[in-house]
């Protein structure tokens, strides 16, 4: 069975939610899923470990 895995990196959670709460945007993914998608939002803890330079 084919599977899909996606990772999005957003710096502005409000902008992210504008996409993911848009029914028209989400409708484009309907053919990919046979059941409800499992989603999670992870927020890094406060601290100095993220300095804005990404290794990619």
C-alpha positions as CSV (number, residue, x, y, z in Angstrom):
1,X,0.0,0.0,0.0
2,X,1.5,3.4,-1.0
3,X,2.2,5.8,1.9
4,X,2.9,9.5,2.0
5,X,5.0,11.4,4.6
6,X,5.4,15.1,4.6
7,X,7.2,17.6,6.8
8,X,6.5,21.3,6.5
9,X,8.6,23.9,8.4
10,X,6.7,27.1,9.2
11,X,8.1,30.1,11.1
12,X,4.6,31.7,11.4
13,X,2.0,29.4,12.8
14,X,-0.8,31.7,11.8
15,X,0.2,31.4,8.1
16,X,0.4,27.6,8.5
17,X,-3.1,27.5,9.8
18,X,-4.4,29.6,7.0
19,X,-3.4,26.8,4.6
20,X,-4.4,23.8,6.7
21,X,-7.8,25.2,7.7
22,X,-8.7,26.0,4.0
23,X,-11.2,23.3,2.8
24,X,-10.3,24.0,-0.9
25,X,-6.6,23.4,-0.2
26,X,-7.3,20.2,1.8
27,X,-9.6,18.8,-0.9
28,X,-6.6,18.4,-3.2
29,X,-5.3,15.8,-0.8
30,X,-8.4,13.7,-0.7
31,X,-7.3,11.2,-3.4
32,X,-4.2,10.4,-1.3
33,X,-6.0,9.2,1.8
34,X,-8.5,6.4,2.5
35,X,-8.9,7.6,6.1
36,X,-8.4,10.7,8.1
37,X,-4.8,12.0,8.0
38,X,-2.8,12.1,11.2
39,X,-1.3,15.4,11.9
40,X,0.8,17.0,14.6
41,X,2.3,20.4,15.3
42,X,5.6,20.4,17.1
43,X,7.0,23.5,18.6
44,X,10.6,23.7,19.7
45,X,11.3,24.6,23.3
46,X,12.5,28.1,24.2
47,X,16.3,28.5,24.1
48,X,19.2,29.4,22.0
49,X,19.6,26.1,20.1
50,X,18.0,27.5,16.9
51,X,20.0,30.4,15.5
52,X,18.4,30.8,12.1
53,X,21.0,28.9,10.2
54,X,19.8,25.7,8.7
55,X,22.1,22.8,7.6
56,X,20.2,22.3,4.3
